[in-house]
Amino acid sequence: MYKVILIDDEPLARQLVRAFLKDYKEIEVIAECSDGFEGFKAIQDNKPDLIFLDIQMPKLNGFEMLELLDNPPAVIFTTAFDEYALKAFEAHAIDYLLKPITKERFDKAMQKWLAQAGNHQTTKVDELLQSNIYDGYQHRIVVKDNGLIRIIGEQDIFYIEANDDYIKIVTKDGNYLKKSTLGHVEQSLDPQQFVRVHRSYLVPVSQLLRIEPYEKESHIALLKCGAKVTVSKSGMAKLKTLLGW
């Protein structure tokens, strides 16, 4: 018996998926969730084999929820994303159901998943999250903080620093670690608002106070928060282009 969780803020969408699943005797729906917060907790508590996940939800969207999971289950997305994003899903072999969902398309997705059920799909989910397929740029970063979920708005970020396999997000309320790469975060944030000034630093343009020469061809950026970060030669070139110097 496979355990399944439905995560969608639309009750009718969850009801439709549940009705379609009645034809699959090997499936047990163990929980229904209306947002990413509920979904995250349900996945942590129940360890499902498969989730049906909406992307655009209030509070915490589907991508943000997946990023918080250490071992994501298999995912079939239920989405209203455009064709560009859907091609990205297909490229990573993770199925999707475009709303409004038809029974024929649902059965195709289920047969695809059942054919590979039991295989570890965490890598595929990780690849999806690392491939910048978001519909536009993100304006916040979601982290786990001592068992709690914290949403950090872009306006609260002083700078982001690479920290081994993690990133350190420095904010007015403290520092937070997130398992991710600086490159991935750089792609997900608006390049007009955040600039990679060094291989180890991503800085909001709004935080820049002044830039001073340092050793050889490098510089030091003084931020409004009082911090100083290294600016590489390539980082300086990015700043000049962005700021029109």
C-alpha positions in Angstrom: 0.0 0.0 0.0 1.4 3.4 -1.0 0.8 6.4 1.2 -0.3 9.6 -0.5 -0.8 13.2 0.7 -2.7 15.9 -1.2 -1.5 19.5 -0.8 -3.5 22.1 -2.5 -5.3 25.3 -1.2 -8.3 24.5 -3.5 -10.7 22.1 -1.7 -12.3 21.1 -5.1 -9.0 20.3 -6.6 -8.2 18.0 -3.6 -11.6 16.4 -3.9 -11.1 15.7 -7.6 -7.7 14.1 -7.0 -9.1 12.0 -4.2 -12.0 10.9 -6.4 -9.6 9.9 -9.2 -7.5 7.9 -6.7 -10.4 5.6 -5.8 -9.6 3.6 -8.9 -6.2 2.8 -7.4 -6.6 0.2 -4.6 -2.9 0.2 -3.8 -3.1 3.9 -2.8 -4.1 5.3 0.6 -4.7 9.0 1.0 -3.4 9.6 4.5 -3.7 13.4 4.7 -5.0 16.5 2.9 -3.4 19.9 3.4 -4.4 23.4 2.3 -1.0 25.1 2.4 2.8 24.4 2.4 3.0 24.7 6.2 0.5 21.9 6.7 2.1 19.9 4.0 5.5 20.2 5.4 4.4 18.9 8.8 2.3 16.1 7.3 5.2 14.9 5.2 7.5 15.0 8.2 5.0 13.1 10.4 3.9 10.5 7.8 6.7 9.9 5.3 4.4 9.5 2.3 5.5 7.7 -0.9 3.9 10.3 -3.1 2.4 13.8 -2.8 0.2 15.7 -5.1 1.4 19.3 -4.8 0.1 22.6 -5.9 2.6 25.3 -6.6 0.9 28.6 -6.1 -0.4 28.5 -2.5 -0.7 31.2 0.2 1.8 31.3 3.1 4.2 28.8 1.6 4.3 27.8 -2.0 5.1 24.3 -3.3 8.7 25.0 -4.2 9.4 26.6 -0.9 7.9 23.7 0.9 10.1 21.2 -1.0 13.2 23.2 -0.2 12.6 22.6 3.5 12.5 18.8 3.2 15.6 16.8 3.7 14.2 13.8 1.8 11.4 14.9 -0.4 9.0 12.2 -1.5 8.0 11.6 -5.2 5.9 14.5 -6.5 3.2 14.9 -9.0 2.5 18.7 -9.4 -1.0 20.1 -9.8 -0.4 23.5 -11.4 -1.6 26.3 -13.6 2.0 27.1 -14.7 2.6 28.2 -18.3 4.1 25.9 -21.0 7.7 27.2 -20.5 7.7 25.9 -16.9 5.9 22.7 -17.9 8.8 21.9 -20.3 11.2 22.2 -17.4 9.1 19.7 -15.4 9.2 17.2 -18.3 13.0 17.6 -18.6 13.4 16.4 -15.0 11.0 13.5 -15.4 8.7 14.7 -12.6 5.2 14.7 -13.8 2.6 17.4 -13.5 -1.2 17.8 -13.9 -2.2 21.0 -15.6 -5.5 22.4 -14.1 -8.3 21.7 -15.0 -7.2 18.1 -14.5 -8.8 15.4 -16.7 -9.1 11.7 -15.8 -7.1 10.6 -18.8 -4.2 12.9 -18.0 -4.4 11.9 -14.3 -4.2 8.2 -15.2 -1.2 8.8 -17.4 0.6 10.5 -14.5 -0.2 7.7 -12.1 0.9 5.0 -14.5 4.1 6.8 -15.0 4.7 7.0 -11.2 3.6 3.4 -10.5 6.1 2.2 -13.1 8.9 3.6 -11.1 7.4 3.5 -7.6 10.0 2.5 -5.0 12.8 4.2 -6.8 14.5 7.1 -4.9 13.4 10.3 -6.5 15.1 12.8 -4.2 17.8 13.6 -6.7 15.1 14.5 -9.3 13.4 16.8 -6.9 16.8 18.4 -6.0 17.5 18.9 -9.7 14.1 20.5 -10.2 14.8 23.0 -7.4 18.3 23.8 -8.7 17.0 24.5 -12.2 15.7 28.1 -12.1 12.1 27.4 -13.4 10.3 29.8 -11.1 7.6 32.0 -12.7 9.5 35.2 -12.1 11.9 36.0 -9.2 11.4 35.2 -5.5 11.1 38.0 -3.0 11.8 36.0 0.1 13.8 33.0 1.4 12.3 30.3 3.6 14.5 28.6 6.2 14.1 26.1 9.0 15.0 27.7 12.4 15.1 25.4 15.4 12.2 23.4 14.1 10.2 26.4 13.0 9.7 27.8 9.5 10.9 31.3 9.1 10.1 33.5 6.0 12.8 36.2 5.4 11.7 39.0 3.1 14.2 40.4 0.7 14.0 43.8 2.4 15.3 42.2 5.6 18.5 40.7 4.1 21.8 42.4 4.8 23.8 40.0 2.7 24.1 36.3 1.9 27.4 34.3 2.4 28.5 30.9 1.1 29.1 28.6 4.0 30.3 25.1 2.8 27.2 23.2 1.7 25.0 25.9 3.2 24.4 29.6 2.8 24.3 32.0 5.7 21.6 34.7 5.4 22.5 37.7 7.5 19.5 39.8 8.5 18.4 42.5 11.0 17.0 39.7 13.2 20.1 37.5 13.1 21.8 34.9 11.0 20.2 31.8 9.4 21.6 28.8 7.7 20.0 27.1 4.7 21.2 24.1 2.8 21.6 25.5 -0.7 24.2 27.0 -3.0 24.8 30.7 -3.5 24.4 30.2 -7.2 20.9 28.8 -6.8 19.8 31.7 -4.6 21.4 34.2 -6.9 19.3 32.8 -9.8 16.1 32.9 -7.8 16.4 36.5 -6.7 16.0 39.6 -8.9 19.4 40.5 -10.5 18.4 44.2 -10.4 18.2 44.0 -6.6 20.9 41.5 -5.6 24.4 41.3 -7.1 27.1 38.5 -6.7 30.0 40.7 -5.7 32.3 37.8 -4.9 32.1 34.0 -5.2 31.3 34.0 -1.5 28.9 37.0 -1.2 25.5 38.0 -2.6 24.6 41.6 -1.6 21.4 43.6 -2.0 22.0 46.8 -4.0 20.0 48.7 -1.4 22.6 47.8 1.3 25.6 49.3 -0.6 27.0 52.4 1.2 30.4 52.8 -0.6 33.1 50.8 -2.2 36.8 51.2 -1.4 39.9 49.9 -3.1 41.6 46.9 -1.4 44.5 44.6 -2.4 45.5 44.3 -6.1 42.3 44.5 -8.2 39.8 43.8 -5.4 37.6 46.1 -3.4 35.7 46.2 -0.2 32.0 47.1 -0.1 30.8 48.9 3.1 27.2 48.0 3.8 24.6 50.1 5.6 24.4 47.4 8.3 28.0 48.0 9.1 29.5 44.9 7.5 32.3 44.8 5.0 32.4 42.3 2.2 35.1 41.6 -0.4 34.3 42.6 -4.0 36.2 40.7 -6.7 37.3 42.0 -10.1 34.3 40.3 -11.8 32.0 41.5 -9.0 33.2 45.1 -9.5 32.4 44.7 -13.2 28.9 43.6 -12.4 28.4 46.5 -10.1 29.6 49.0 -12.7 27.2 47.6 -15.2 24.2 47.4 -12.9 24.8 50.9 -11.4 25.9 52.5 -14.6 29.3 53.7 -13.3 
